[in-house]
Amino acid sequence: MEYSYVIIDSDAVSNLQLNTFLEAYGDFSCSGLAKNPDDGLNYILKYTPDLVFINLDQKAQPLFQMVVEMHQYLLEVPMVIGISKSKKYAYDAIKNGFFDYWLLPFNEFDIRKSLLKLRKRNPKVKEPTTICLKSYNDFQYLNTADILYLQADNNTTEFFMRDGTVVNAFKTLKTFENNLPQNFIRIHQSYIVNTDYVSRINFGKNICALKEGEKNLPFSRSYKDRMDQLKKILSKNSVSSLN
């Protein structure tokens, strides 16, 4: 499992450097990059990341206020790491419960120690590999690795499997959205896809192709940021780009 994170930093240079450091560890995945507190809080509430990195050198007080608001809306609050060119905001960071405080320019040794401490304190639990579909006294167990995608059908959901079968569940797509492993993402009001089977993303036609079943699934503009995130993940895991 990966640790997800959001960066709130209007400095493009430090933003890029931090992203590069974290991607090198392999189990950290970026959920969003924000330049101001409002966009940052929106990403945090939308993606509920494990970590939030905040550059306090720009708009420090609104950013601290954003952290306070974050506690008002979330049951599980992400760990916050402050970033600054000085120790000016370190005391306020401690008062606001920050997990750590990094000085710029980044020190790779300090980053490594923080991330190892994070892994030790909050180890990721292995996600379940099956999902149980219950209907009265009938219990059906599906291996999540065999699910290609889910499609909404009014107030029911259809599971399209690798072997070509379709399994019906008498619950809405929203019910399953937050109960599936992280490799499942919602790309449309009517579709959730298993990203392990995505072979192509066409942003011109707003479709993604699957490796099996020769199926093209549409994604809507409201979910484009998730497709951008998926593109980054798939590109990171690719050997190279030829053009």
C-alpha positions as CSV (number, residue, x, y, z in Angstrom):
1,M,0.0,0.0,0.0
2,E,1.1,3.6,-0.7
3,Y,1.1,6.6,1.5
4,S,-0.8,9.4,-0.2
5,Y,0.1,13.1,0.2
6,V,-0.8,16.6,-0.7
7,I,1.7,19.4,-1.1
8,I,0.6,23.1,-0.5
9,D,3.4,25.2,-1.9
10,S,3.4,28.1,-4.3
11,D,7.2,27.8,-4.9
12,A,7.5,25.7,-8.0
13,V,11.1,24.8,-7.3
14,S,10.7,23.4,-3.8
15,N,7.4,21.8,-4.9
16,L,9.2,19.9,-7.6
17,Q,12.2,18.9,-5.4
18,L,9.9,17.5,-2.7
19,N,7.8,15.5,-5.2
20,T,11.0,14.1,-6.7
21,F,12.3,13.1,-3.2
22,L,9.1,11.3,-2.3
23,E,8.6,9.5,-5.6
24,A,12.1,8.0,-5.1
25,Y,10.8,6.0,-2.1
26,G,8.3,4.1,-4.2
27,D,5.4,3.9,-1.7
28,F,4.4,7.5,-1.6
29,S,1.8,8.8,-4.1
30,C,0.9,12.4,-4.8
31,S,-2.9,13.2,-4.5
32,G,-2.6,16.9,-5.3
33,L,-0.5,20.0,-5.6
34,A,-2.0,23.2,-4.3
35,K,-0.7,26.8,-4.3
36,N,-2.9,28.3,-1.6
37,P,-4.8,27.3,1.6
38,D,-8.2,27.1,0.0
39,D,-7.2,24.7,-2.8
40,G,-5.1,22.8,-0.2
41,L,-8.0,22.3,2.1
42,N,-10.2,21.3,-0.8
43,Y,-7.7,18.6,-1.9
44,I,-7.3,17.3,1.7
45,L,-11.1,16.9,2.2
46,K,-11.4,15.4,-1.3
47,Y,-8.6,12.8,-1.1
48,T,-8.1,12.4,2.7
49,P,-4.3,11.9,2.2
50,D,-2.0,10.3,4.8
51,L,0.4,13.3,4.7
52,V,0.2,17.0,4.0
53,F,3.3,19.1,3.3
54,I,2.9,22.9,3.8
55,N,5.4,25.6,2.8
56,L,5.0,28.1,5.6
57,D,7.0,30.8,4.0
58,Q,3.9,32.0,2.1
59,K,0.7,32.9,3.9
60,A,1.7,31.2,7.2
61,Q,-1.2,32.3,9.3
62,P,-3.9,31.3,6.7
63,L,-2.1,28.0,6.4
64,F,-2.2,27.4,10.2
65,Q,-5.9,28.3,10.1
66,M,-6.4,25.8,7.4
67,V,-4.9,23.1,9.6
68,V,-7.4,24.1,12.4
69,E,-10.3,23.8,9.9
70,M,-9.0,20.4,8.7
71,H,-9.5,19.1,12.3
72,Q,-13.1,20.2,12.2
73,Y,-14.1,18.2,9.1
74,L,-12.1,15.0,9.2
75,L,-12.4,12.0,11.5
76,E,-8.8,10.8,10.6
77,V,-6.5,13.8,10.3
78,P,-3.5,13.5,8.1
79,M,0.0,14.1,9.5
80,V,1.3,17.5,8.7
81,I,4.9,18.4,7.9
82,G,5.9,22.1,7.8
83,I,8.5,23.4,5.4
84,S,10.3,26.7,5.8
85,K,13.6,28.5,5.1
86,S,13.9,29.3,8.8
87,K,12.8,28.2,12.2
88,K,10.5,31.2,12.5
89,Y,7.3,29.1,12.4
90,A,8.6,26.0,14.3
91,Y,6.9,26.9,17.6
92,D,3.5,27.5,15.9
93,A,3.9,24.2,14.1
94,I,4.4,22.4,17.3
95,K,1.3,24.1,18.9
96,N,-0.7,22.9,15.9
97,G,0.4,19.3,16.2
98,F,2.7,19.1,13.1
99,F,4.4,15.7,12.7
100,D,7.7,17.3,11.7
101,Y,9.3,20.5,10.5
102,W,11.8,20.6,7.6
103,L,14.2,23.4,6.7
104,L,14.9,24.5,3.2
105,P,17.0,23.6,1.2
106,F,15.9,20.0,1.7
107,N,18.2,17.6,3.5
108,E,17.8,14.1,2.2
109,F,19.0,12.6,5.5
110,D,16.3,14.5,7.4
111,I,13.6,13.5,5.0
112,R,14.7,9.8,5.2
113,K,14.5,9.9,9.0
114,S,11.1,11.5,9.0
115,L,9.6,9.0,6.5
116,L,11.1,6.0,8.3
117,K,9.6,7.4,11.6
118,L,6.3,7.7,9.8
119,R,6.3,4.1,8.5
120,K,7.2,2.9,12.0
121,R,4.4,4.9,13.6
122,N,1.7,4.2,11.0
123,P,2.5,1.0,9.2
124,K,0.2,0.3,6.3
125,V,-2.1,-2.7,6.8
126,K,-2.4,-5.0,3.8
127,E,-5.7,-4.5,2.1
128,P,-8.2,-7.3,1.8
129,T,-8.2,-9.2,-1.5
130,T,-11.9,-10.1,-1.5
131,I,-15.1,-8.2,-1.3
132,C,-18.3,-9.7,0.0
133,L,-21.6,-9.0,-1.7
134,K,-24.5,-9.6,0.6
135,S,-28.2,-10.0,-0.4
136,Y,-30.5,-11.3,2.3
137,N,-29.0,-14.8,3.2
138,D,-26.8,-14.9,0.1
139,F,-23.1,-14.1,0.5
140,Q,-20.9,-13.9,-2.6
141,Y,-17.1,-13.3,-2.4
142,L,-15.2,-11.7,-5.3
143,N,-11.5,-11.6,-5.6
144,T,-10.7,-7.9,-6.2
145,A,-7.8,-8.8,-8.6
146,D,-10.4,-10.3,-10.9
147,I,-12.6,-7.2,-11.1
148,L,-12.1,-5.1,-14.3
149,Y,-14.5,-2.4,-13.5
150,L,-17.8,-1.5,-11.8
151,Q,-20.7,0.2,-13.5
152,A,-23.7,1.9,-12.0
153,D,-27.2,0.7,-13.1
154,N,-29.8,2.9,-11.4
155,N,-29.6,1.9,-7.7
156,T,-27.6,-1.3,-8.4
157,T,-24.0,-2.0,-9.4
158,E,-22.6,-4.4,-12.0
159,F,-19.2,-6.0,-11.4
160,F,-17.5,-6.9,-14.7
161,M,-15.0,-9.7,-14.2
162,R,-11.9,-10.9,-16.0
163,D,-13.6,-14.1,-17.1
164,G,-16.4,-12.2,-18.8
165,T,-19.1,-12.7,-16.2
166,V,-21.1,-9.9,-14.7
167,V,-22.1,-10.0,-11.1
168,N,-25.0,-7.8,-9.8
169,A,-25.0,-6.1,-6.4
170,F,-28.1,-4.4,-5.0
171,K,-26.3,-1.3,-3.8
172,T,-25.2,1.9,-5.4
173,L,-21.8,2.6,-6.9
174,K,-21.1,5.1,-4.1
175,T,-21.4,2.3,-1.5
176,F,-18.4,0.5,-3.0
177,E,-16.3,3.6,-3.8
178,N,-14.7,3.9,-0.4
179,N,-14.6,0.1,0.4
180,L,-12.4,-1.1,-2.5
181,P,-8.5,-1.2,-2.5
182,Q,-6.6,1.9,-3.6
183,N,-6.1,0.6,-7.1
184,F,-9.8,1.2,-7.8
185,I,-10.7,4.8,-8.7
186,R,-13.9,6.5,-9.7
187,I,-13.5,8.0,-13.2
188,H,-17.2,8.8,-14.0
189,Q,-20.5,9.1,-12.3
190,S,-21.2,5.6,-13.6
191,Y,-17.8,3.9,-13.5
192,I,-15.1,2.7,-11.1
193,V,-12.1,1.1,-12.7
194,N,-9.4,-1.3,-11.5
195,T,-6.3,0.7,-12.5
196,D,-4.2,-2.4,-12.8
197,Y,-6.0,-3.1,-16.1
198,V,-5.8,0.3,-17.6
199,S,-3.6,0.2,-20.8
200,R,-4.3,3.6,-22.3
201,I,-5.6,7.0,-21.4
202,N,-6.9,9.3,-24.2
203,F,-7.4,12.8,-22.8
204,G,-8.7,14.0,-26.2
205,K,-11.6,11.6,-26.3
206,N,-11.9,11.3,-22.5
207,I,-11.6,7.5,-22.5
208,C,-9.4,4.9,-20.9
209,A,-8.8,1.5,-22.5
210,L,-8.5,-1.8,-20.6
211,K,-6.0,-4.5,-21.2
212,E,-8.6,-7.2,-21.2
213,G,-12.0,-7.3,-22.8
214,E,-11.2,-4.6,-25.4
215,K,-13.4,-2.2,-23.4
216,N,-13.1,1.6,-23.5
217,L,-14.5,3.4,-20.4
218,P,-15.4,7.1,-20.5
219,F,-14.1,9.5,-17.8
220,S,-15.8,12.8,-17.2
221,R,-14.2,16.2,-16.7
222,S,-15.1,16.3,-13.1
223,Y,-12.8,13.3,-12.5
224,K,-10.0,14.5,-14.8
225,D,-7.7,15.3,-11.8
226,R,-7.9,11.6,-10.8
227,M,-7.0,10.6,-14.4
228,D,-4.0,13.0,-14.2
229,Q,-3.0,11.3,-10.9
230,L,-3.4,7.8,-12.5
231,K,-1.3,8.9,-15.5
232,K,1.5,9.9,-13.2
233,I,1.4,6.6,-11.4
234,L,1.4,4.5,-14.6
235,S,4.1,6.6,-16.1
236,K,6.3,6.3,-13.0
237,N,5.9,2.5,-13.2
238,S,6.8,2.4,-16.9
239,V,10.3,1.6,-18.2
240,S,10.6,4.6,-20.4
241,S,8.8,7.1,-22.6
242,L,9.7,6.9,-26.3
243,N,8.2,10.2,-27.5
